[in-house]
Amino acid sequence: MAPGPPELPVAVLISGSGSNLQALIDAQQAGELAADIRVVVSNRADAYGLARAATAGIETRVLSHRDFPTRAEYDAALAELLRGFEPGLVILAGFMRILTPGFVARFHGRMLNIHPSLLPKYRGLHTHERVLDAGDNEHGATVHFVTEELDGGPAVIQARVPVLPGDGAERLAARVLAQEHRIYPLAVRWLAEGRVRLDDAGRVMLDGRPLSAPVQLDEIEPD
Ligand code: GRF
């Protein structure tokens, strides 16, 4: 068998359930993602995602924000922790912390986030409720590079989800989450394969061409 691409060393940061982490683990275990998930870090000791990581045999660390007086000190400790694992990519997967500019700069072009909305719409929290309140007929999720601007970095891929009659926030969130689990492993795969990168002008390059808009999941042919 021809050898696949070398594995990209990855660190995943979480705060909660870690279902996106699980999607990455599943893709990796299925041989669909050439990534070596070296560590999962949570700022909360009770994050269920830590158990998911342990079950998969991945190292875990808890770094509680409560142990640090300032955001800058927390982020410095987090950077130091990550340094030991030498990640080529940092994946934010439900990591509920705003990162300092210094931390973001350190991982420029090497840090992804997933956000439950069709960015640039609905940055920040409570996206599902806000979509319903606005009466939108469409919602979704976006994977983007992390920049200093909260939920504002260049987007790689989006999945669109129709808002259905009778949807409440929970039902809508569940349908969006299911799509998150499709687009996040795909985006990470593209990075690991060297197909996606951020260029010096801050543009997302896919297969050597700048994206004028994020890839839409339904544009992709199934393999
Ligand atoms: C997801 O909705 C993600 O978009 C948001 O936080 C949630 C994390 O869910 N950033 P999980 O912990 O991956 O299950």
Boltz pocket constraint, residues with backbone or C-beta under 6 A from the ligand:
constraints:
  - pocket:
      binder: B
      contacts: [[A, 14], [A, 15], [A, 16], [A, 17], [A, 18], [A, 19], [A, 20], [A, 21], [A, 49], [A, 93], [A, 94], [A, 95], [A, 114], [A, 115], [A, 116], [A, 141], [A, 177], [A, 180]]
      max_distance: 6.0
